[in-house]
Amino acid sequence: LLYSIICSIVNTNSLYAALLLSKVYQEYEDKDKTFLASH
């Protein structure tokens, strides 16, 4: 999955892809924190 994300960043607009990736990463990080806090 990570490899395909890197490839998509290389193959598309790097700035847009980086912003999108950071947004997705932030959402996953928030979910992980919520998950850890609830358990």
N, C-alpha and C positions, 0 to 999 in steps of 0.2 A: 504493500500500500504506500509506504513512504517513498519507495523508488518511483512509483507511478506519479506521485504528487510532484516529486522533483522533476521528472520528465515533462510533466504538464507545465511546470513553471518555465522550464527551458524553451518549450515549444510555443508558449503563448506570451502575452504581454507580461513581462517579469514583474513590473510594478503592481499591476492589478492582481496577479496571482499571489504575490507576496502579501498584499493587503487582505485578500480573501483567506489565505492560509492562516495569517495571524488572527483573523476574526474567528475562524473555525477552531483554532488552537485555544484561544481564550475561552470559547464556549465549552470545549471539552475540559479545560482546566477548572472552570467554575463547577461543572458537573462532578468532577472528581472530588473537589473540595466539599461539595454538598453531600456526596455519597459517603465520604470519610467522616464527615461531621455527624451524619445520621446513624452511623454504625459505631 
